[in-house]
Amino acid sequence: MPLSQVNPKHYSRQLANKVEHLSQQFSDLDHPAIDVFESPPLNFRMRAEFRVWHEGDECFYAMFKKDDPKTPCRIDDFPIGSLLITQLMPQLMQDINQSDVLKQRLFQMEFLTTLSNQALVTLIYHKPLDEQWQKIAEDLQKKYNINIIGRSKKQKLILT
């Protein structure tokens, strides 16, 4: 099922299945009833990581199915992500697609958000990061009031 078609009813069913599975695992033990604390069915994931897939002159977020690890599934929205993640994803990708420096050899992005509406975005590359990359990434960081880390082999740039 595409993430854009996430249905809150599926969440209730998945939660019930998890409780049932857990109950079965501990059925031979004398234990108190399991307390269940439901999350909202949408916007509950505070972190997410995506591959960045390149087709022609455009790149986009992608994930892969377990049964088909070679074919990317394009991710244009992520409704289970926090509100901040769901807001940042399209905006950042639009800016990345407009910058050859940012999109060249970018292969993964990670989002980490907090309940106090802060975000850390890690851009992971198959190329060394230089001063030009740093300047453009710093501008992006200011534009969205987020923190950015750039990573590549044997290199980590934590922007301030």
Disulfide bonds with the S-S distance in Angstrom:
none
